[in-house]
Amino acid sequence: MLRLFTFYLQILCTGIQEHEKALEAMQNFNGMGISVYENAEEVEMLKGGLLGFDLKKCIETKAYLCNEEKLVRANEILH
């Protein structure tokens, strides 16, 4: 039961780290248009114990990046 709990915590921690990476990519994006941040991390439960199989979870992150200041200025140029 403890192994399942720690596996669940690993999934949560990995999700938080991926979210932080996506936020950092958003803050550092300087492009004129829109871009996509995508990443995937696999979490594996420690082997051993009563389970006869391996537990794995893939954490996929997708974030759309845009620089709102540049998009607003681009709209002003078009009008």
C-alpha positions in Angstrom: 0.0 0.0 0.0 2.9 2.4 0.8 4.4 1.7 -2.6 1.1 2.7 -4.3 0.9 5.8 -2.2 4.5 6.9 -3.1 3.8 6.1 -6.8 0.8 8.4 -6.6 3.0 11.1 -5.0 5.6 10.7 -7.8 2.8 11.3 -10.3 1.7 14.4 -8.5 5.2 15.8 -8.1 6.0 15.1 -11.8 2.7 16.9 -12.8 3.7 19.9 -10.7 7.2 20.0 -12.2 5.8 19.8 -15.8 3.3 22.6 -15.0 6.2 24.8 -13.7 8.2 24.1 -16.9 5.2 25.1 -19.0 4.7 28.3 -17.0 8.4 29.1 -17.4 8.2 28.5 -21.2 5.1 30.9 -21.3 7.0 33.6 -19.4 10.1 33.3 -21.6 8.2 33.2 -25.0 9.1 36.3 -27.1 7.7 35.2 -30.4 5.3 37.2 -32.5 2.7 34.5 -33.0 1.5 31.5 -31.1 3.6 28.4 -30.3 2.9 25.1 -28.5 4.9 23.7 -25.6 4.7 19.9 -25.5 6.5 17.5 -23.2 6.0 14.0 -21.9 7.5 12.4 -18.8 7.1 8.8 -17.7 6.8 7.8 -14.1 7.5 4.2 -13.0 6.7 2.6 -9.7 9.6 1.0 -7.9 9.9 -2.7 -8.8 9.4 -5.4 -6.3 6.8 -6.5 -3.7 3.6 -8.4 -4.4 2.7 -6.9 -7.7 3.6 -9.1 -10.7 3.6 -6.2 -13.2 5.1 -2.8 -13.6 3.0 0.3 -13.0 3.8 3.2 -15.3 2.1 6.6 -16.0 2.9 9.0 -18.8 2.4 12.7 -17.9 1.8 14.7 -21.0 1.9 18.5 -21.0 0.7 20.8 -23.7 0.5 24.6 -23.4 -0.2 27.2 -26.0 2.3 30.1 -25.8 1.6 33.6 -27.0 3.0 37.0 -26.4 -0.1 39.1 -25.7 1.7 42.4 -26.0 3.0 41.7 -29.5 -0.4 40.3 -30.6 -2.2 43.5 -29.5 0.4 45.6 -31.3 0.0 43.5 -34.4 -3.7 44.1 -34.3 -3.1 47.9 -34.1 -0.9 47.7 -37.2 -3.6 45.9 -39.2 -6.2 48.6 -38.5 
